[in-house]
Amino acid sequence: MANGKGSIGAAVLWMAGLSLLLFWLPLLGPFLAGLVGGRRAGGVGPAIVAVFLPAIVFGAALFLLTSVLSGMPLVGVVAGMGGLVMSLAHVGPLLLGAIVGGLLA
């Protein structure tokens, strides 16, 4: 980067966008998305935050929205846990790529 500073927000957007575009590559797609996002984050610490923050926010949002729309908190808990588990299952290669990208930044 030109000024040596990264942005967690930009890293999250790059990781999400590339993950959507490269979903058809089972391990390489998330790794490449994490690599680019880690470089955009500007370091290992911000890269790790950029990996886990969307997974946690997605799970919480899914829980809240499902609870509100269904009127049953138990359905929201199940949907939220399911969304969180699916997000965290994607995190392995994404995290590895983000750490490598953060080291390269």
MOPAC internal coordinates of N, CA, C and O (Angstrom, degrees):
PM7 1SCF
backbone

  N    0.0000 0     0.00 0     0.00 0    0    0    0
  C    1.4447 1     0.00 0     0.00 0    1    0    0
  C    1.5272 1   109.04 1     0.00 0    2    1    0
  O    1.2310 1   120.71 1   -27.88 1    3    2    1
  N    1.2875 1   116.25 1   152.12 1    3    2    1
  C    1.4460 1   121.24 1  -174.59 1    5    3    2
  C    1.5237 1   111.90 1   -66.55 1    6    5    3
  O    1.2310 1   119.49 1   134.24 1    7    6    5
  N    1.3126 1   118.58 1   -45.76 1    7    6    5
  C    1.4535 1   120.71 1  -176.68 1    9    7    6
  C    1.5346 1   113.07 1   -98.18 1   10    9    7
  O    1.2310 1   119.54 1   178.81 1   11   10    9
  N    1.3068 1   118.48 1    -1.19 1   11   10    9
  C    1.4542 1   121.49 1   177.53 1   13   11   10
  C    1.5136 1   115.02 1    80.65 1   14   13   11
  O    1.2310 1   119.73 1   179.22 1   15   14   13
  N    1.3088 1   118.13 1    -0.78 1   15   14   13
  C    1.4591 1   121.14 1   179.60 1   17   15   14
  C    1.5189 1   109.51 1  -107.80 1   18   17   15
  O    1.2310 1   121.28 1   -37.42 1   19   18   17
  N    1.3070 1   115.15 1   142.58 1   19   18   17
  C    1.4490 1   120.16 1   179.04 1   21   19   18
  C    1.5109 1   111.58 1  -107.37 1   22   21   19
  O    1.2310 1   121.73 1    -0.26 1   23   22   21
  N    1.3090 1   114.29 1   179.74 1   23   22   21
  C    1.4462 1   120.48 1   179.88 1   25   23   22
  C    1.5265 1   108.69 1  -136.94 1   26   25   23
  O    1.2310 1   120.76 1   -55.30 1   27   26   25
  N    1.3207 1   116.15 1   124.70 1   27   26   25
  C    1.4579 1   120.10 1   179.13 1   29   27   26
  C    1.5285 1   109.88 1   -66.72 1   30   29   27
  O    1.2310 1   120.55 1   140.52 1   31   30   29
  N    1.3277 1   116.56 1   -39.48 1   31   30   29
  C    1.4658 1   120.39 1   179.17 1   33   31   30
  C    1.5116 1   112.33 1   -61.19 1   34   33   31
  O    1.2310 1   120.42 1   135.33 1   35   34   33
  N    1.3369 1   116.80 1   -44.67 1   35   34   33
  C    1.4630 1   120.38 1   177.96 1   37   35   34
  C    1.5255 1   110.65 1   -64.87 1   38   37   35
  O    1.2310 1   120.69 1   141.44 1   39   38   37
  N    1.3390 1   116.28 1   -38.56 1   39   38   37
  C    1.4654 1   120.11 1   179.22 1   41   39   38
  C    1.5219 1   111.02 1   -63.87 1   42   41   39
  O    1.2310 1   120.32 1   138.31 1   43   42   41
  N    1.3276 1   116.99 1   -41.69 1   43   42   41
  C    1.4659 1   120.82 1   178.94 1   45   43   42
  C    1.5292 1   110.17 1   -62.73 1   46   45   43
  O    1.2310 1   120.47 1   135.68 1   47   46   45
  N    1.3255 1   116.71 1   -44.32 1   47   46   45
  C    1.4683 1   120.22 1  -179.78 1   49   47   46
  C    1.5250 1   111.83 1   -64.31 1   50   49   47
  O    1.2310 1   120.12 1   137.38 1   51   50   49
  N    1.3189 1   117.39 1   -42.62 1   51   50   49
  C    1.4599 1   120.34 1   178.16 1   53   51   50
  C    1.5273 1   111.32 1   -64.75 1   54   53   51
  O    1.2310 1   120.44 1   136.51 1   55   54   53
  N    1.3294 1   116.77 1   -43.49 1   55   54   53
  C    1.4709 1   119.65 1   179.25 1   57   55   54
  C    1.5191 1   111.37 1   -63.02 1   58   57   55
  O    1.2310 1   120.45 1   136.48 1   59   58   57
  N    1.3187 1   116.75 1   -43.52 1   59   58   57
  C    1.4634 1   120.07 1  -178.99 1   61   59   58
  C    1.5234 1   110.91 1   -66.44 1   62   61   59
  O    1.2310 1   120.59 1   134.23 1   63   62   61
  N    1.3232 1   116.47 1   -45.77 1   63   62   61
  C    1.4636 1   120.04 1  -178.82 1   65   63   62
  C    1.5136 1   112.82 1   -63.49 1   66   65   63
  O    1.2310 1   120.80 1   133.09 1   67   66   65
  N    1.3238 1   116.07 1   -46.91 1   67   66   65
  C    1.4628 1   119.05 1   179.78 1   69   67   66
  C    1.5263 1   112.07 1   -69.32 1   70   69   67
  O    1.2310 1   120.08 1   147.34 1   71   70   69
  N    1.3081 1   117.46 1   -32.66 1   71   70   69
  C    1.4671 1   119.88 1   176.47 1   73   71   70
  C    1.5260 1   110.45 1   -63.14 1   74   73   71
  O    1.2310 1   120.76 1   139.71 1   75   74   73
  N    1.3212 1   116.15 1   -40.29 1   75   74   73
  C    1.4643 1   119.52 1   177.77 1   77   75   74
  C    1.5218 1   111.60 1   -67.76 1   78   77   75
  O    1.2310 1   120.13 1   140.73 1   79   78   77
  N    1.3220 1   117.35 1   -39.27 1   79   78   77
  C    1.4596 1   120.50 1  -179.05 1   81   79   78
  C    1.5266 1   112.87 1   -73.88 1   82   81   79
  O    1.2310 1   120.12 1   148.91 1   83   82   81
  N    1.3188 1   117.38 1   -31.09 1   83   82   81
  C    1.4646 1   121.63 1  -175.59 1   85   83   82
  C    1.5240 1   112.82 1  -107.55 1   86   85   83
  O    1.2310 1   119.85 1  -155.16 1   87   86   85
  N    1.3237 1   117.89 1    24.84 1   87   86   85
  C    1.4649 1   120.66 1  -177.60 1   89   87   86
  C    1.5238 1   112.34 1   -61.72 1   90   89   87
  O    1.2310 1   119.59 1   156.01 1   91   90   89
  N    1.3034 1   118.38 1   -23.99 1   91   90   89
  C    1.4602 1   122.45 1  -175.45 1   93   91   90
  C    1.5337 1   112.49 1   -79.57 1   94   93   91
  O    1.2310 1   119.85 1   172.71 1   95   94   93
  N    1.3325 1   117.90 1    -7.29 1   95   94   93
  C    1.4603 1   121.84 1   173.73 1   97   95   94
  C    1.5288 1   108.06 1  -101.80 1   98   97   95
  O    1.2310 1   119.48 1   -76.97 1   99   98   97
  N    1.3387 1   118.59 1   103.03 1   99   98   97
  C    1.4576 1   121.33 1  -168.60 1  101   99   98
  C    1.5256 1   116.21 1   -51.48 1  102  101   99
  O    1.2310 1   118.41 1   125.86 1  103  102  101
  N    1.2974 1   120.64 1   -54.14 1  103  102  101
  C    1.4684 1   121.47 1  -178.49 1  105  103  102
  C    1.5246 1   112.04 1  -107.27 1  106  105  103
  O    1.2310 1   120.72 1   148.19 1  107  106  105
  N    1.3053 1   116.23 1   -31.81 1  107  106  105
  C    1.4537 1   120.64 1  -176.72 1  109  107  106
  C    1.5309 1   112.13 1   -71.75 1  110  109  107
  O    1.2310 1   119.81 1   144.57 1  111  110  109
  N    1.3310 1   117.97 1   -35.43 1  111  110  109
  C    1.4623 1   121.52 1  -179.51 1  113  111  110
  C    1.5263 1   112.94 1   -60.97 1  114  113  111
  O    1.2310 1   119.60 1   125.18 1  115  114  113
  N    1.3409 1   118.38 1   -54.82 1  115  114  113
  C    1.4672 1   118.63 1   177.27 1  117  115  114
  C    1.5250 1   113.12 1   -63.74 1  118  117  115
  O    1.2310 1   120.38 1   146.10 1  119  118  117
  N    1.3468 1   116.87 1   -33.90 1  119  118  117
  C    1.4567 1   119.21 1   178.61 1  121  119  118
  C    1.5259 1   111.12 1   -63.56 1  122  121  119
  O    1.2310 1   120.57 1   134.59 1  123  122  121
  N    1.3414 1   116.51 1   -45.41 1  123  122  121
  C    1.4639 1   120.23 1   178.71 1  125  123  122
  C    1.5289 1   111.50 1   -65.31 1  126  125  123
  O    1.2310 1   120.39 1   140.63 1  127  126  125
  N    1.3277 1   116.86 1   -39.37 1  127  126  125
  C    1.4672 1   120.50 1   177.55 1  129  127  126
  C    1.5297 1   109.80 1   -62.95 1  130  129  127
  O    1.2310 1   120.17 1   138.34 1  131  130  129
  N    1.3235 1   117.29 1   -41.66 1  131  130  129
  C    1.4603 1   120.85 1   177.92 1  133  131  130
  C    1.5162 1   112.15 1   -67.21 1  134  133  131
  O    1.2310 1   120.33 1   143.00 1  135  134  133
  N    1.3225 1   116.97 1   -37.00 1  135  134  133
  C    1.4579 1   121.54 1   179.03 1  137  135  134
  C    1.5294 1   110.84 1   -62.26 1  138  137  135
  O    1.2310 1   120.62 1   131.64 1  139  138  137
  N    1.3210 1   116.43 1   -48.36 1  139  138  137
  C    1.4712 1   120.64 1   179.07 1  141  139  138
  C    1.5271 1   110.26 1   -66.39 1  142  141  139
  O    1.2310 1   120.36 1   135.55 1  143  142  141
  N    1.3203 1   116.91 1   -44.45 1  143  142  141
  C    1.4623 1   120.31 1   179.45 1  145  143  142
  C    1.5144 1   112.71 1   -64.09 1  146  145  143
  O    1.2310 1   120.26 1   142.82 1  147  146  145
  N    1.3270 1   117.11 1   -37.18 1  147  146  145
  C    1.4568 1   120.92 1   178.16 1  149  147  146
  C    1.5182 1   112.06 1   -65.45 1  150  149  147
  O    1.2310 1   120.93 1   141.34 1  151  150  149
  N    1.3301 1   115.83 1   -38.66 1  151  150  149
  C    1.4714 1   119.03 1   175.90 1  153  151  150
  C    1.5234 1   110.99 1   -66.81 1  154  153  151
  O    1.2310 1   120.48 1   141.73 1  155  154  153
  N    1.3326 1   116.69 1   -38.27 1  155  154  153
  C    1.4652 1   120.28 1   178.96 1  157  155  154
  C    1.5337 1   111.26 1   -69.03 1  158  157  155
  O    1.2310 1   120.46 1   150.92 1  159  158  157
  N    1.3238 1   116.72 1   -29.08 1  159  158  157
  C    1.4670 1   120.43 1  -179.85 1  161  159  158
  C    1.5182 1   111.25 1   -70.15 1  162  161  159
  O    1.2310 1   120.37 1   148.46 1  163  162  161
  N    1.3253 1   116.89 1   -31.54 1  163  162  161
  C    1.4520 1   119.91 1   175.64 1  165  163  162
  C    1.5169 1   115.41 1    93.83 1  166  165  163
  O    1.2310 1   119.13 1  -177.73 1  167  166  165
  N    1.3006 1   119.27 1     2.27 1  167  166  165
  C    1.4606 1   121.53 1   179.11 1  169  167  166
  C    1.5145 1   110.29 1   177.17 1  170  169  167
  O    1.2310 1   120.78 1    -8.11 1  171  170  169
  N    1.3113 1   116.12 1   171.89 1  171  170  169
  C    1.4613 1   120.54 1  -176.83 1  173  171  170
  C    1.5297 1   111.75 1   -70.23 1  174  173  171
  O    1.2310 1   119.93 1   135.54 1  175  174  173
  N    1.3303 1   117.74 1   -44.46 1  175  174  173
  C    1.4666 1   121.32 1  -179.15 1  177  175  174
  C    1.5217 1   112.66 1   -59.31 1  178  177  175
  O    1.2310 1   119.79 1   125.44 1  179  178  177
  N    1.3303 1   118.01 1   -54.56 1  179  178  177
  C    1.4623 1   119.23 1   177.70 1  181  179  178
  C    1.5284 1   112.97 1   -62.72 1  182  181  179
  O    1.2310 1   120.06 1   148.90 1  183  182  181
  N    1.3256 1   117.48 1   -31.10 1  183  182  181
  C    1.4666 1   120.59 1   178.67 1  185  183  182
  C    1.5307 1   110.66 1   -65.88 1  186  185  183
  O    1.2310 1   120.32 1   139.77 1  187  186  185
  N    1.3303 1   116.99 1   -40.23 1  187  186  185
  C    1.4635 1   120.57 1   179.03 1  189  187  186
  C    1.5248 1   110.27 1   -67.05 1  190  189  187
  O    1.2310 1   120.40 1   139.79 1  191  190  189
  N    1.3284 1   116.84 1   -40.21 1  191  190  189
  C    1.4696 1   120.39 1   176.07 1  193  191  190
  C    1.5224 1   110.13 1   -62.09 1  194  193  191
  O    1.2310 1   120.56 1   139.10 1  195  194  193
  N    1.3337 1   116.54 1   -40.90 1  195  194  193
  C    1.4623 1   121.00 1  -179.28 1  197  195  194
  C    1.5249 1   112.09 1   -66.86 1  198  197  195
  O    1.2310 1   119.57 1   156.54 1  199  198  197
  N    1.3115 1   118.43 1   -23.46 1  199  198  197
  C    1.4631 1   121.42 1   178.06 1  201  199  198
  C    1.5281 1   110.45 1   -79.55 1  202  201  199
  O    1.2310 1   120.13 1   131.46 1  203  202  201
  N    1.3347 1   117.35 1   -48.54 1  203  202  201
  C    1.4598 1   120.40 1  -172.25 1  205  203  202
  C    1.5231 1   114.31 1   -84.37 1  206  205  203
  O    1.2310 1   119.68 1   152.74 1  207  206  205
  N    1.3051 1   118.22 1   -27.26 1  207  206  205
  C    1.4609 1   121.12 1  -177.93 1  209  207  206
  C    1.5273 1   112.76 1   -58.61 1  210  209  207
  O    1.2310 1   118.76 1   131.60 1  211  210  209
  N    1.3414 1   119.98 1   -48.40 1  211  210  209
  C    1.4734 1   118.62 1   179.35 1  213  211  210
  C    1.5272 1   113.62 1   -64.17 1  214  213  211
  O    1.2310 1   119.86 1   145.35 1  215  214  213
  N    1.3319 1   117.86 1   -34.65 1  215  214  213
  C    1.4658 1   120.14 1   179.70 1  217  215  214
  C    1.5191 1   110.89 1   -64.83 1  218  217  215
  O    1.2310 1   120.58 1   137.07 1  219  218  217
  N    1.3148 1   116.49 1   -42.93 1  219  218  217
  C    1.4676 1   120.30 1  -179.70 1  221  219  218
  C    1.5227 1   110.76 1   -70.03 1  222  221  219
  O    1.2310 1   120.41 1   137.19 1  223  222  221
  N    1.3305 1   116.83 1   -42.81 1  223  222  221
  C    1.4728 1   120.65 1   179.35 1  225  223  222
  C    1.5276 1   110.48 1   -64.24 1  226  225  223
  O    1.2310 1   120.10 1   139.14 1  227  226  225
  N    1.3365 1   117.41 1   -40.86 1  227  226  225
  C    1.4594 1   121.37 1   179.30 1  229  227  226
  C    1.5286 1   111.16 1   -62.46 1  230  229  227
  O    1.2310 1   120.37 1   134.83 1  231  230  229
  N    1.3207 1   116.90 1   -45.17 1  231  230  229
  C    1.4606 1   120.31 1   179.00 1  233  231  230
  C    1.5203 1   112.31 1   -63.40 1  234  233  231
  O    1.2310 1   120.64 1   137.67 1  235  234  233
  N    1.3323 1   116.38 1   -42.33 1  235  234  233
  C    1.4721 1   120.05 1   179.38 1  237  235  234
  C    1.5267 1   111.24 1   -67.10 1  238  237  235
  O    1.2310 1   120.40 1   137.45 1  239  238  237
  N    1.3352 1   116.83 1   -42.55 1  239  238  237
  C    1.4683 1   120.04 1   179.31 1  241  239  238
  C    1.5166 1   111.10 1   -64.57 1  242  241  239
  O    1.2310 1   120.38 1   139.51 1  243  242  241
  N    1.3205 1   116.87 1   -40.49 1  243  242  241
  C    1.4669 1   120.25 1   178.82 1  245  243  242
  C    1.5268 1   110.41 1   -64.20 1  246  245  243
  O    1.2310 1   120.29 1   139.78 1  247  246  245
  N    1.3208 1   117.05 1   -40.22 1  247  246  245
  C    1.4574 1   121.06 1   177.18 1  249  247  246
  C    1.5234 1   110.76 1   -61.84 1  250  249  247
  O    1.2310 1   120.32 1   129.97 1  251  250  249
  N    1.3252 1   117.00 1   -50.03 1  251  250  249
  C    1.4675 1   120.53 1  -177.13 1  253  251  250
  C    1.5263 1   112.03 1   -65.10 1  254  253  251
  O    1.2310 1   120.39 1   133.60 1  255  254  253
  N    1.3108 1   116.87 1   -46.40 1  255  254  253
  C    1.4576 1   120.03 1  -177.21 1  257  255  254
  C    1.5292 1   111.87 1   -67.18 1  258  257  255
  O    1.2310 1   120.42 1   140.31 1  259  258  257
  N    1.3174 1   116.79 1   -39.69 1  259  258  257
  C    1.4624 1   119.20 1   178.79 1  261  259  258
  C    1.5137 1   111.01 1   -68.55 1  262  261  259
  O    1.2310 1   120.12 1   141.89 1  263  262  261
  N    1.3294 1   117.37 1   -38.11 1  263  262  261
  C    1.4629 1   120.06 1   177.59 1  265  263  262
  C    1.5170 1   111.24 1   -64.14 1  266  265  263
  O    1.2310 1   120.43 1   137.28 1  267  266  265
  N    1.3230 1   116.78 1   -42.72 1  267  266  265
  C    1.4657 1   120.60 1  -178.62 1  269  267  266
  C    1.5286 1   110.89 1   -69.23 1  270  269  267
  O    1.2310 1   120.24 1   134.93 1  271  270  269
  N    1.3231 1   117.14 1   -45.07 1  271  270  269
  C    1.4606 1   120.29 1  -175.63 1  273  271  270
  C    1.5226 1   113.07 1   -72.89 1  274  273  271
  O    1.2310 1   119.81 1   147.54 1  275  274  273
  N    1.3304 1   117.96 1   -32.46 1  275  274  273
  C    1.4636 1   119.67 1  -179.04 1  277  275  274
  C    1.5215 1   111.93 1   -90.59 1  278  277  275
  O    1.2310 1   120.24 1   156.78 1  279  278  277
  N    1.3253 1   117.14 1   -23.22 1  279  278  277
  C    1.4518 1   120.10 1  -177.63 1  281  279  278
  C    1.5115 1   112.81 1    77.65 1  282  281  279
  O    1.2310 1   120.27 1  -174.39 1  283  282  281
  N    1.3298 1   117.09 1     5.61 1  283  282  281
  C    1.4554 1   121.75 1   179.94 1  285  283  282
  C    1.5255 1   109.35 1  -125.23 1  286  285  283
  O    1.2310 1   120.17 1   -70.02 1  287  286  285
  N    1.3171 1   117.27 1   109.98 1  287  286  285
  C    1.4686 1   119.87 1  -177.92 1  289  287  286
  C    1.5309 1   113.48 1   -60.16 1  290  289  287
  O    1.2310 1   119.85 1   149.44 1  291  290  289
  N    1.3282 1   117.89 1   -30.56 1  291  290  289
  C    1.4672 1   119.87 1  -179.70 1  293  291  290
  C    1.5250 1   111.04 1   -64.26 1  294  293  291
  O    1.2310 1   120.17 1   140.53 1  295  294  293
  N    1.3225 1   117.28 1   -39.47 1  295  294  293
  C    1.4690 1   120.79 1   177.01 1  297  295  294
  C    1.5256 1   109.37 1   -64.17 1  298  297  295
  O    1.2310 1   120.36 1   141.09 1  299  298  297
  N    1.3327 1   116.93 1   -38.91 1  299  298  297
  C    1.4536 1   121.04 1   177.22 1  301  299  298
  C    1.5126 1   112.74 1   -63.74 1  302  301  299
  O    1.2310 1   120.29 1   141.00 1  303  302  301
  N    1.3102 1   117.04 1   -39.00 1  303  302  301
  C    1.4651 1   120.91 1   178.16 1  305  303  302
  C    1.5200 1   110.42 1   -63.68 1  306  305  303
  O    1.2310 1   120.31 1   133.95 1  307  306  305
  N    1.3219 1   117.01 1   -46.05 1  307  306  305
  C    1.4725 1   120.86 1  -179.33 1  309  307  306
  C    1.5238 1   110.71 1   -64.62 1  310  309  307
  O    1.2310 1   120.21 1   134.43 1  311  310  309
  N    1.3253 1   117.21 1   -45.57 1  311  310  309
  C    1.4649 1   120.59 1   179.74 1  313  311  310
  C    1.5209 1   111.02 1   -65.72 1  314  313  311
  O    1.2310 1   120.11 1   138.77 1  315  314  313
  N    1.3192 1   117.39 1   -41.23 1  315  314  313
  C    1.4565 1   120.94 1   178.79 1  317  315  314
  C    1.5115 1   112.44 1   -64.18 1  318  317  315
  O    1.2310 1   120.30 1   137.51 1  319  318  317
  N    1.3205 1   117.03 1   -42.49 1  319  318  317
  C    1.4642 1   119.95 1   178.16 1  321  319  318
  C    1.5229 1   110.45 1   -66.28 1  322  321  319
  O    1.2310 1   120.39 1   140.01 1  323  322  321
  N    1.3164 1   116.87 1   -39.99 1  323  322  321
  C    1.4609 1   120.15 1   178.05 1  325  323  322
  C    1.5185 1   111.95 1   -63.00 1  326  325  323
  O    1.2310 1   120.20 1   135.81 1  327  326  325
  N    1.3200 1   117.22 1   -44.19 1  327  326  325
  C    1.4571 1   121.01 1   177.78 1  329  327  326
  C    1.5151 1   112.25 1   -64.63 1  330  329  327
  O    1.2310 1   120.56 1   140.58 1  331  330  329
  N    1.3188 1   116.54 1   -39.42 1  331  330  329
  C    1.4612 1   120.30 1   178.67 1  333  331  330
  C    1.5258 1   111.15 1   -66.07 1  334  333  331
  O    1.2310 1   120.18 1   138.73 1  335  334  333
  N    1.3249 1   117.26 1   -41.27 1  335  334  333
  C    1.4648 1   120.82 1   178.93 1  337  335  334
  C    1.5301 1   110.49 1   -65.12 1  338  337  335
  O    1.2310 1   120.29 1   137.88 1  339  338  337
  N    1.3249 1   117.06 1   -42.12 1  339  338  337
  C    1.4668 1   119.79 1   178.77 1  341  339  338
  C    1.5305 1   110.87 1   -64.82 1  342  341  339
  O    1.2310 1   120.03 1   141.63 1  343  342  341
  N    1.3116 1   117.54 1   -38.37 1  343  342  341
  C    1.4646 1   120.77 1   177.96 1  345  343  342
  C    1.5234 1   110.94 1   -66.80 1  346  345  343
  O    1.2310 1   120.41 1   136.89 1  347  346  345
  N    1.3148 1   116.82 1   -43.11 1  347  346  345
  C    1.4598 1   120.30 1  -178.59 1  349  347  346
  C    1.5298 1   112.11 1   -70.66 1  350  349  347
  O    1.2310 1   119.77 1   153.96 1  351  350  349
  N    1.3297 1   118.04 1   -26.04 1  351  350  349
  C    1.4617 1   120.30 1   177.21 1  353  351  350
  C    1.5294 1   110.70 1   -67.81 1  354  353  351
  O    1.2310 1   120.64 1   153.65 1  355  354  353
  N    1.2987 1   116.38 1   -26.35 1  355  354  353
  C    1.4637 1   122.18 1  -179.77 1  357  355  354
  C    1.5295 1   111.67 1   -83.62 1  358  357  355
  O    1.2310 1   120.61 1   167.02 1  359  358  357
  N    1.3181 1   116.44 1   -12.98 1  359  358  357
  C    1.4599 1   121.61 1  -169.91 1  361  359  358
  C    1.5334 1   113.22 1   -74.82 1  362  361  359
  O    1.2310 1   118.69 1   152.37 1  363  362  361
  N    1.3139 1   120.10 1   -27.63 1  363  362  361
  C    1.4705 1   122.22 1  -174.78 1  365  363  362
  C    1.5172 1   113.58 1   -51.99 1  366  365  363
  O    1.2310 1   119.58 1   113.79 1  367  366  365
  N    1.3339 1   118.41 1   -66.21 1  367  366  365
  C    1.4650 1   118.93 1   179.53 1  369  367  366
  C    1.5295 1   112.81 1   -65.86 1  370  369  367
  O    1.2310 1   120.36 1   148.82 1  371  370  369
  N    1.3213 1   116.91 1   -31.18 1  371  370  369
  C    1.4604 1   120.98 1   177.68 1  373  371  370
  C    1.5190 1   110.41 1   -63.54 1  374  373  371
  O    1.2310 1   120.26 1   137.13 1  375  374  373
  N    1.3332 1   117.10 1   -42.87 1  375  374  373
  C    1.4592 1   122.23 1   178.94 1  377  375  374
  C    1.5246 1   111.13 1   -65.22 1  378  377  375
  O    1.2310 1   120.60 1   136.22 1  379  378  377
  N    1.3157 1   116.46 1   -43.78 1  379  378  377
  C    1.4641 1   119.92 1   178.95 1  381  379  378
  C    1.5266 1   111.07 1   -60.87 1  382  381  379
  O    1.2310 1   120.83 1   135.27 1  383  382  381
  N    1.3421 1   116.01 1   -44.73 1  383  382  381
  C    1.4725 1   119.56 1   177.42 1  385  383  382
  C    1.5062 1   112.02 1   -64.66 1  386  385  383
  O    1.2310 1   119.83 1   142.30 1  387  386  385
  N    1.3423 1   117.94 1   -37.70 1  387  386  385
  C    1.4527 1   121.12 1  -179.89 1  389  387  386
  C    1.5337 1   111.29 1   -66.42 1  390  389  387
  O    1.2310 1   120.46 1   141.73 1  391  390  389
  N    1.3185 1   116.72 1   -38.27 1  391  390  389
  C    1.4707 1   119.99 1   178.78 1  393  391  390
  C    1.5318 1   109.66 1   -65.87 1  394  393  391
  O    1.2310 1   120.65 1   135.09 1  395  394  393
  N    1.3303 1   116.36 1   -44.91 1  395  394  393
  C    1.4755 1   119.88 1   178.73 1  397  395  394
  C    1.5305 1   109.68 1   -63.38 1  398  397  395
  O    1.2310 1   120.61 1   134.90 1  399  398  397
  N    1.3360 1   116.45 1   -45.10 1  399  398  397
  C    1.4666 1   119.68 1   178.53 1  401  399  398
  C    1.5036 1   112.84 1   -63.32 1  402  401  399
  O    1.2310 1   120.26 1   141.94 1  403  402  401
  N    1.3405 1   117.12 1   -38.06 1  403  402  401
  C    1.4565 1   120.43 1   177.17 1  405  403  402
  C    1.5144 1   112.51 1   -65.20 1  406  405  403
  O    1.2310 1   120.98 1   144.47 1  407  406  405
  N    1.3344 1   115.72 1   -35.53 1  407  406  405
  C    1.4707 1   119.33 1   176.65 1  409  407  406
  C    1.5274 1   112.06 1   -69.91 1  410  409  407
  O    1.2310 1   120.31 1   148.95 1  411  410  409
  N    1.3174 1   117.01 1   -31.05 1  411  410  409
  C    1.4613 1   121.32 1   179.31 1  413  411  410
  C    1.5261 1   113.15 1   -79.04 1  414  413  411
  O    1.2310 1   120.40 1   162.34 1  415  414  413
  N    1.3286 1   116.84 1   -17.66 1  415  414  413
  C    1.4762 1   120.22 1  -176.18 1  417  415  414
  C    1.5046 1   112.09 1   -71.43 1  418  417  415
  O    1.2310 1   120.10 1   180.00 1  419  418  417

